[in-house]
Amino acid sequence: TDNNNVQHKIAVDTKGEIKGHSQDGYPDDPAERTEAANEHVNQARRFAKYWVYRNCGYDTLEPMRNPDRIAQAAAVLRPLTPETTDAFFGDLYRHLRSIGRDKRSPLELPAGVAATEAVYQQDVYLGVDEETATAYADVLADPAVLELLETSVAGAAPEPDAQTVADAAGIDLETLPNVRDGSLVEAVSGVHIHWDDDHGQYHTQWGDHPALERSPDARIELFAFDPENLDALREQLVRNLVCQVRDCYLTMGIAPPTAVRILGHGRHDASTWYTHYDFYEEYYDPDADIDTWYEEYTPPDAYSSD
């Protein structure tokens, strides 16, 4: 039942394709629905794919719409040293620092695109062997660890050290890999520049892609801001990813876990939806006063698997 009290029956195959969808509240033809009705239908489809992933173990979610994978990317970036941050995100850092200053940027913007209006994207590919991935994914997905991650990003608590993370997850510190040197990041892309034109059409100038035959685990999406230093950039990268985790749940029509109910820009498309549809609130605005997180539409076991 969606948050417009319409019931849906959705068939999802093991690859995440929708094989059947019936409902009793909207026209069957998408062209005959209102925009809001189409978004409610889309919410139901996103939730169905997530439910099959969470409860049946099939990889039915697009990687960059999987809240677990995005949370893992956030947790991997959180402890990076300034030197490692520079190695992965140096071009992005120097471009952001050049905006508003008389400094040359390493990026070339498309003609007519203002540096202050573009969205800067960069793909992150996590790289761990299967044994480490299995063990470390459990650590990063642990609710206690995620809460430490979120509160440190929000400034409500100091950045957790490795021992604190290990204690929160109930594991031996010796089993955690060294994460500060970026060993859990296999590659990053170049910087993509994303913008919309005067007619509201979106465009992307793609940066270099690494020679990997798979999708990235996360895509950072930042508006222009002035990072004081590389640590400030890293904090913003992590905050953006945590907000994207929040967006994954909200755009399914359910509440995010408490640990990621923070405000700020996450996914650019989600921020656009928040401004367009009345049933969303301004979650992208750090100063917004939020009335609802969709708790009433959230199954009690939405964040756990059988």
C-alpha positions as CSV (number, residue, x, y, z in Angstrom):
1,T,0.0,0.0,0.0
2,D,1.6,3.3,-1.1
3,N,1.5,6.5,0.9
4,N,-1.6,7.6,-1.1
5,N,-3.4,4.5,0.3
6,V,-3.4,2.7,-3.1
7,Q,-2.7,-1.0,-3.2
8,H,-0.1,-2.5,-5.6
9,K,0.8,-6.0,-6.6
10,I,4.2,-6.1,-8.3
11,A,6.2,-9.0,-9.8
12,V,10.0,-8.5,-9.7
13,D,12.4,-11.0,-11.3
14,T,15.8,-11.9,-9.9
15,K,17.5,-9.2,-12.0
16,G,15.2,-6.4,-10.8
17,E,13.0,-6.2,-13.9
18,I,9.3,-5.4,-13.3
19,K,7.4,-8.3,-14.8
20,G,3.9,-7.3,-13.7
21,H,2.3,-4.4,-11.9
22,S,-1.3,-4.0,-11.0
23,Q,-3.0,-1.4,-8.8
24,D,-6.4,-0.1,-8.1
25,G,-6.0,3.6,-7.8
26,Y,-4.5,5.1,-10.9
27,P,-5.1,4.8,-14.7
28,D,-3.1,1.9,-16.3
29,D,-1.7,4.1,-19.0
30,P,1.1,6.3,-17.5
31,A,0.2,9.1,-20.0
32,E,-3.3,9.3,-18.4
33,R,-1.9,9.7,-14.8
34,T,-1.0,12.9,-13.1
35,E,2.6,13.5,-12.4
36,A,2.0,12.8,-8.7
37,A,0.3,9.5,-9.5
38,N,3.2,8.4,-11.7
39,E,5.6,9.2,-8.8
40,H,3.5,7.1,-6.4
41,V,3.7,4.2,-8.9
42,N,7.5,4.7,-9.2
43,Q,7.8,4.7,-5.4
44,A,6.0,1.4,-5.3
45,R,8.3,-0.1,-7.9
46,R,11.4,1.1,-6.2
47,F,10.1,-0.4,-2.9
48,A,9.3,-3.7,-4.5
49,K,12.9,-4.0,-5.9
50,Y,14.3,-3.1,-2.5
51,W,12.1,-5.6,-0.7
52,V,13.2,-8.5,-3.0
53,Y,16.8,-7.4,-2.5
54,R,16.5,-7.1,1.3
55,N,14.4,-10.2,2.0
56,C,15.3,-12.6,-0.8
57,G,19.0,-11.7,-1.4
58,Y,18.8,-11.1,-5.1
59,D,20.7,-8.2,-6.7
60,T,17.6,-6.3,-7.9
61,L,18.7,-2.8,-7.2
62,E,20.8,-0.6,-9.4
63,P,24.2,-0.2,-7.6
64,M,23.8,3.6,-7.2
65,R,20.3,3.2,-5.8
66,N,21.3,0.6,-3.3
67,P,21.5,2.2,0.2
68,D,23.8,-0.4,1.6
69,R,26.4,0.0,-1.2
70,I,26.2,3.8,-0.9
71,A,26.6,3.6,2.9
72,Q,29.7,1.4,2.4
73,A,31.2,3.9,0.1
74,A,30.6,6.7,2.7
75,A,32.2,4.6,5.4
76,V,35.2,3.8,3.2
77,L,35.8,7.5,2.4
78,R,35.3,8.7,6.0
79,P,38.7,7.8,7.4
80,L,40.9,8.8,4.4
81,T,43.9,10.8,5.0
82,P,44.3,14.2,3.3
83,E,46.9,12.7,1.0
84,T,44.7,9.9,-0.1
85,T,41.7,12.2,-0.5
86,D,43.9,14.3,-2.8
87,A,45.0,11.3,-4.8
88,F,41.4,10.4,-5.6
89,F,39.6,13.8,-5.6
90,G,42.4,16.3,-6.2
91,D,41.0,17.7,-9.5
92,L,37.6,18.2,-7.9
93,Y,39.2,19.9,-4.9
94,R,41.2,22.3,-7.0
95,H,38.3,23.1,-9.2
96,L,36.0,23.9,-6.2
97,R,38.8,26.0,-4.7
98,S,39.2,27.9,-8.0
99,I,35.6,29.1,-8.1
100,G,35.5,32.7,-7.0
101,R,39.3,32.9,-7.0
102,D,41.7,34.0,-9.7
103,K,43.0,30.5,-10.0
104,R,43.1,28.1,-12.9
105,S,40.9,25.1,-12.7
106,P,42.0,21.6,-13.9
107,L,38.5,21.2,-15.3
108,E,37.1,22.7,-18.5
109,L,33.5,23.6,-18.2
110,P,31.1,23.3,-21.2
111,A,30.4,26.6,-23.0
112,G,27.8,28.7,-21.2
113,V,27.8,26.6,-18.0
114,A,28.4,28.7,-14.9
115,A,30.7,27.1,-12.3
116,T,28.4,28.0,-9.5
117,E,25.4,26.3,-11.1
118,A,26.8,22.9,-12.2
119,V,26.6,19.7,-10.3
120,Y,30.0,18.0,-9.9
121,Q,29.9,14.2,-10.0
122,Q,32.5,11.6,-9.4
123,D,32.1,7.8,-9.4
124,V,33.6,5.6,-6.7
125,Y,34.5,1.9,-7.2
126,L,35.1,-0.1,-4.1
127,G,37.7,-2.8,-4.5
128,V,38.1,-5.6,-1.9
129,D,38.6,-9.3,-2.3
130,E,35.5,-11.5,-1.7
131,E,36.5,-12.6,1.8
132,T,37.2,-9.0,3.0
133,A,34.1,-7.7,1.3
134,T,31.9,-10.3,3.1
135,A,33.4,-9.5,6.5
136,Y,33.7,-5.7,6.0
137,A,30.3,-5.2,4.4
138,D,28.7,-6.6,7.6
139,V,30.7,-4.1,9.7
140,L,29.8,-1.1,7.5
141,A,26.1,-2.1,7.4
142,D,25.9,-2.5,11.2
143,P,23.4,0.0,12.5
144,A,25.7,1.0,15.4
145,V,28.5,1.8,12.9
146,L,26.2,3.7,10.6
147,E,25.0,5.8,13.5
148,L,28.6,6.6,14.5
149,L,29.2,7.6,10.9
150,E,26.2,9.9,10.7
151,T,26.7,11.6,14.0
152,S,30.3,12.3,13.2
153,V,29.3,13.8,9.8
154,A,26.6,15.9,11.4
155,G,29.0,17.2,14.0
156,A,27.2,15.7,16.9
157,A,30.1,13.4,17.8
158,P,33.8,13.2,17.1
159,E,35.0,11.1,14.2
160,P,35.1,7.5,15.4
161,D,38.4,5.8,15.4
162,A,39.0,2.2,14.4
163,Q,38.7,0.8,17.9
164,T,35.3,2.6,18.4
165,V,34.0,1.2,15.1
166,A,35.2,-2.3,16.0
167,D,33.6,-2.1,19.4
168,A,30.3,-0.8,18.0
169,A,30.2,-3.7,15.5
170,G,31.3,-6.2,18.1
171,I,34.3,-7.5,16.2
172,D,38.0,-7.8,16.8
173,L,39.9,-4.7,15.6
174,E,42.6,-7.0,14.1
175,T,40.1,-8.2,11.5
176,L,39.5,-4.7,10.1
177,P,41.6,-3.8,7.0
178,N,43.6,-0.6,6.9
179,V,41.1,1.9,5.5
180,R,42.9,5.2,5.9
181,D,45.2,4.6,2.9
182,G,42.3,4.1,0.5
183,S,43.0,0.4,0.1
184,L,39.3,-0.3,-0.1
185,V,38.9,2.0,-3.1
186,E,39.7,0.3,-6.4
187,A,39.3,3.4,-8.6
188,V,37.5,6.7,-9.1
189,S,36.3,8.3,-12.3
190,G,37.2,11.7,-13.6
191,V,34.8,14.6,-12.7
192,H,31.5,14.6,-14.5
193,I,29.8,18.0,-15.0
194,H,26.0,17.9,-14.9
195,W,23.8,20.8,-15.7
196,D,20.4,21.8,-17.0
197,D,19.8,24.2,-19.8
198,D,17.2,27.1,-20.2
199,H,14.6,24.5,-21.3
200,G,15.1,22.3,-18.2
201,Q,16.9,19.6,-20.2
202,Y,19.7,17.9,-18.3
203,H,23.2,17.3,-19.8
204,T,26.4,15.7,-18.6
205,Q,29.9,16.2,-19.7
206,W,31.5,12.9,-18.7
207,G,34.9,12.6,-17.2
208,D,37.3,9.7,-17.7
209,H,35.9,6.3,-16.8
210,P,38.3,3.6,-15.3
211,A,38.8,0.5,-17.4
212,L,36.4,-1.6,-15.2
213,E,33.5,-3.6,-16.6
214,R,31.1,-2.9,-13.9
215,S,29.0,-0.1,-12.5
216,P,30.4,2.2,-9.8
217,D,29.3,1.6,-6.2
218,A,28.4,5.3,-5.7
219,R,28.4,8.6,-7.5
220,I,29.2,11.7,-5.5
221,E,27.1,14.8,-6.5
222,L,28.2,18.2,-5.2
223,F,27.2,21.7,-5.9
224,A,29.9,24.4,-5.8
225,F,31.2,25.2,-2.3
226,D,34.6,26.4,-1.0
227,P,36.3,23.6,0.9
228,E,38.8,25.0,3.4
229,N,41.1,22.0,3.1
230,L,41.1,18.4,1.9
231,D,39.5,17.2,5.2
232,A,36.6,19.6,4.6
233,L,36.2,18.2,1.1
234,R,36.2,14.6,2.5
235,E,33.6,15.5,5.1
236,Q,31.3,17.0,2.3
237,L,31.8,13.9,0.2
238,V,30.7,11.7,3.0
239,R,27.8,13.9,4.0
240,N,26.5,13.8,0.4
241,L,26.6,10.0,0.3
242,V,24.8,9.7,3.6
243,C,22.1,12.1,2.2
244,Q,21.9,9.8,-0.8
245,V,21.3,6.8,1.5
246,R,18.4,8.9,2.9
247,D,17.1,9.6,-0.6
248,C,17.0,5.9,-1.5
249,Y,14.4,5.3,1.2
250,L,12.4,8.5,0.8
251,T,12.0,7.9,-2.9
252,M,10.6,4.5,-2.1
253,G,7.9,6.3,0.0
254,I,9.3,5.0,3.4
255,A,11.2,6.6,6.2
256,P,15.0,6.3,6.2
257,P,16.7,4.6,9.2
258,T,17.0,7.1,12.1
259,A,20.8,7.3,11.7
260,V,20.5,8.9,8.2
261,R,17.7,11.4,8.8
262,I,19.9,14.3,8.2
263,L,19.3,17.3,5.8
264,G,21.4,18.3,2.9
265,H,21.9,17.7,-0.8
266,G,22.1,14.0,-1.8
267,R,21.0,12.8,-5.2
268,H,20.4,15.6,-7.6
269,D,17.3,13.9,-9.2
270,A,15.9,13.4,-5.7
271,S,16.4,17.0,-4.8
272,T,14.5,17.9,-7.9
273,W,11.6,15.6,-7.0
274,Y,11.5,17.1,-3.5
275,T,10.8,20.6,-5.0
276,H,8.4,19.3,-7.6
277,Y,6.0,17.1,-5.6
278,D,3.9,18.3,-2.7
279,F,4.1,15.0,-0.8
280,Y,7.9,15.4,-0.5
281,E,9.5,18.0,1.8
282,E,12.7,20.0,1.4
283,Y,15.1,17.3,2.6
284,Y,17.9,18.9,0.5
285,D,17.8,22.1,2.6
286,P,20.0,21.9,5.7
287,D,17.8,24.5,7.4
288,A,14.4,23.0,6.5
289,D,11.8,22.2,9.1
290,I,10.7,18.7,8.3
291,D,7.2,17.6,9.4
292,T,7.3,13.9,8.2
293,W,9.7,11.2,7.5
294,Y,7.0,8.7,6.3
295,E,7.2,6.6,9.4
296,E,3.5,5.7,9.1
297,Y,4.1,4.0,5.7
298,T,7.3,2.1,6.8
299,P,7.0,-1.7,7.5
300,P,8.5,-2.5,10.9
301,D,11.1,-4.9,9.3
302,A,12.0,-2.6,6.4
303,Y,15.7,-2.4,7.3
304,S,16.3,-6.0,8.3
305,S,16.4,-9.3,6.3
306,D,15.1,-12.7,7.1
